[in-house]
Structure formats: C-alpha cells, structure tokens
C-alpha cells in the first residue's frame, strides 16, 4: 500500500513541475508580447507626432 502513496506523491510532484515549466514559458511569452506592444505603441506615437507636424494649421 505504501508504494501507491509514493507513486501518488511522485505523480503529483511531476504534475507540479510540468505546470511550473508551462507557467515560466507563458511568463516569457507574455513579456515578449509586452515588449512588442510597447514598441508598436511608441512607433504609433512617433508617427502621429510626425503627422501632426506635417499637417498645416488652420
């Protein structure tokens, strides 16, 4: 009966390790996506500023 308890603990530990690895991968992907969104936002801000300068005032 004790081998079943050991197997259950090992299976639960393996499951937690898999979830931890997936969480780290997700965090890295979210960080990369945030950098991309930040770069796009800065580019849009710069482009809108250039466009505002190019349009003559009335």
Residue pairs with C-beta under 8 A, 6 or more apart in sequence:
none
